[in-house]
C-alpha cells in the first residue's frame, strides 16, 4: 500500500514540475522579453537600461540569460 502511495506522489510531483517548466519555456520561446527590448531601444533609451530591463524580464519568466 505504501508503494502505491509513494508512486502516486512521485508521478503527481513530476507532472506539476513538467507543467511549470512547460509554461516557462513557452514564455521564453515567445520571446516577449526580446520584443520589449526592441521597443525600448526604438524609444531612444540607452542600451544598458534596455538590456537591464530585458534581463529582469528573462529572470521573472524563468528564462536563461544569454
RODO-2510 file (C-alpha; in nm, 4 decimals, decimal comma):
residues 66
     n   res          X          Y          Z
     1     x     0,0000     0,0000     0,0000
     2     x     0,2822     0,2423     0,0801
     3     x     0,4495     0,1810    -0,2586
     4     x     0,1359     0,2785    -0,4476
     5     x     0,1027     0,5974    -0,2447
     6     x     0,4680     0,6858    -0,2973
     7     x     0,4433     0,6152    -0,6682
     8     x     0,1314     0,8309    -0,6965
     9     x     0,3028     1,1145    -0,5093
    10     x     0,6104     1,0939    -0,7342
    11     x     0,4020     1,0930    -1,0508
    12     x     0,1994     1,3893    -0,9257
    13     x     0,5152     1,5843    -0,8409
    14     x     0,6631     1,5072    -1,1825
    15     x     0,3500     1,6315    -1,3580
    16     x     0,3499     1,9560    -1,1595
    17     x     0,7159     2,0187    -1,2404
    18     x     0,6606     1,9366    -1,6064
    19     x     0,3679     2,1762    -1,6296
    20     x     0,5644     2,4560    -1,4605
    21     x     0,8676     2,4132    -1,6854
    22     x     0,6489     2,3930    -1,9955
    23     x     0,4839     2,7256    -1,9184
    24     x     0,8225     2,8894    -1,8521
    25     x     0,9608     2,7521    -2,1786
    26     x     0,6579     2,8811    -2,3667
    27     x     0,7272     3,2329    -2,2407
    28     x     1,0918     3,2043    -2,3442
    29     x     1,0048     3,0740    -2,6902
    30     x     0,7530     3,3520    -2,7482
    31     x     1,0368     3,5910    -2,6743
    32     x     0,8230     3,8740    -2,5422
    33     x     1,1257     3,9976    -2,3489
    34     x     1,3196     4,0451    -2,6725
    35     x     1,0281     4,2323    -2,8235
    36     x     1,0249     4,4609    -2,5195
    37     x     1,3993     4,5164    -2,5630
    38     x     1,3462     4,6219    -2,9236
    39     x     1,0609     4,8541    -2,8269
    40     x     1,2741     5,0099    -2,5546
    41     x     1,5589     5,0685    -2,7995
    42     x     1,3191     5,2221    -3,0522
    43     x     1,2304     5,4913    -2,7979
    44     x     1,5928     5,6046    -2,7848
    45     x     1,6596     5,4772    -2,4327
    46     x     2,0280     5,3893    -2,3751
    47     x     2,1109     5,0262    -2,4493
    48     x     2,2343     4,9452    -2,0983
    49     x     1,8998     5,0476    -1,9450
    50     x     1,7020     4,8480    -2,2024
    51     x     1,9257     4,5435    -2,1611
    52     x     1,8866     4,5568    -1,7825
    53     x     1,5096     4,5527    -1,8238
    54     x     1,5480     4,2653    -2,0733
    55     x     1,7459     4,0593    -1,8209
    56     x     1,4900     4,1345    -1,5485
    57     x     1,2128     4,0154    -1,7816
    58     x     1,4000     3,6914    -1,8526
    59     x     1,4566     3,6283    -1,4827
    60     x     1,0892     3,6956    -1,3972
    61     x     0,9832     3,4421    -1,6601
    62     x     1,2383     3,1771    -1,5597
    63     x     1,4369     3,2035    -1,8832
    64     x     1,8116     3,1713    -1,9194
    65     x     2,0048     3,4923    -1,9707
    66     x     2,2092     3,4756    -2,2918
***
